[in-house]
Amino acid sequence: MHIGLGIVLIIVALLAGLVGGFFFARKQFEKQMRENPPINEDMIRMMMSQMGRTPSQKQVNQVMKQMKSNMK
């Protein structure tokens, strides 16, 4: 009887650790993405110029705003 209880407690602790670890890792990843966004204004300018467009500051700001709203 005590062995069965021990196995159940081990399984419950393992599941709780997995769930807690998942949420902690997701929160850390989101924090990292907010602090260090994967793209900045210079990268947007470079991409637009490679497509043959000369971007204005207004266009760059619009793209940055869209990216920030998509990240939320």
C-alpha positions as MATLAB code, in Angstrom:
seq = 'MHIGLGIVLIIVALLAGLVGGFFFARKQFEKQMRENPPINEDMIRMMMSQMGRTPSQKQVNQVMKQMKSNMK';
ca = [
       0.000    0.000    0.000;
       2.808    2.431    0.830;
       4.634    1.588   -2.403;
       1.599    2.519   -4.515;
       1.263    5.826   -2.677;
       4.960    6.559   -3.264;
       4.630    5.900   -6.987;
       1.566    8.160   -7.218;
       3.384   10.954   -5.373;
       6.398   10.632   -7.677;
       4.168   10.848  -10.755;
       2.282   13.863   -9.364;
       5.555   15.626   -8.502;
       6.923   14.898  -11.991;
       3.810   16.283  -13.678;
       3.811   19.379  -11.458;
       7.485   19.977  -12.297;
       6.851   19.620  -16.025;
       3.905   22.015  -15.988;
       5.731   24.527  -13.792;
       8.844   24.301  -15.945;
       6.841   24.862  -19.120;
       5.197   28.028  -17.815;
       8.464   29.348  -16.377;
      10.295   28.771  -19.668;
       7.495   30.430  -21.661;
       7.524   33.481  -19.385;
      11.319   33.775  -19.671;
      11.142   33.467  -23.474;
       8.499   36.201  -23.715;
      10.574   38.466  -21.461;
      13.654   37.876  -23.640;
      11.672   38.729  -26.788;
      10.387   41.982  -25.253;
      13.844   43.063  -24.098;
      15.686   41.977  -27.271;
      13.341   42.127  -30.241;
      14.482   40.029  -33.187;
      14.296   42.956  -35.627;
      15.028   46.662  -35.380;
      14.580   49.762  -37.550;
      17.900   49.332  -39.340;
      16.965   45.809  -40.387;
      13.611   47.039  -41.727;
      15.334   49.782  -43.727;
      17.795   47.269  -45.148;
      15.022   44.827  -46.141;
      12.976   47.558  -47.819;
      15.991   48.883  -49.704;
      16.805   45.351  -50.893;
      13.280   45.183  -52.307;
      13.996   48.343  -54.291;
      12.161   50.789  -52.032;
      13.562   53.756  -50.198;
      11.599   53.734  -46.934;
      10.582   56.892  -45.154;
      10.733   57.130  -41.381;
       6.935   56.987  -41.313;
       6.922   53.639  -43.147;
       9.577   52.233  -40.824;
       7.576   53.381  -37.790;
       4.421   51.746  -39.183;
       6.199   48.426  -39.678;
       7.689   48.566  -36.162;
       4.256   49.379  -34.704;
       2.692   46.437  -36.557;
       5.405   44.083  -35.325;
       5.004   45.236  -31.727;
       1.218   44.792  -31.869;
       1.668   41.279  -33.331;
       4.018   40.299  -30.491;
       1.382   41.030  -27.828;
];
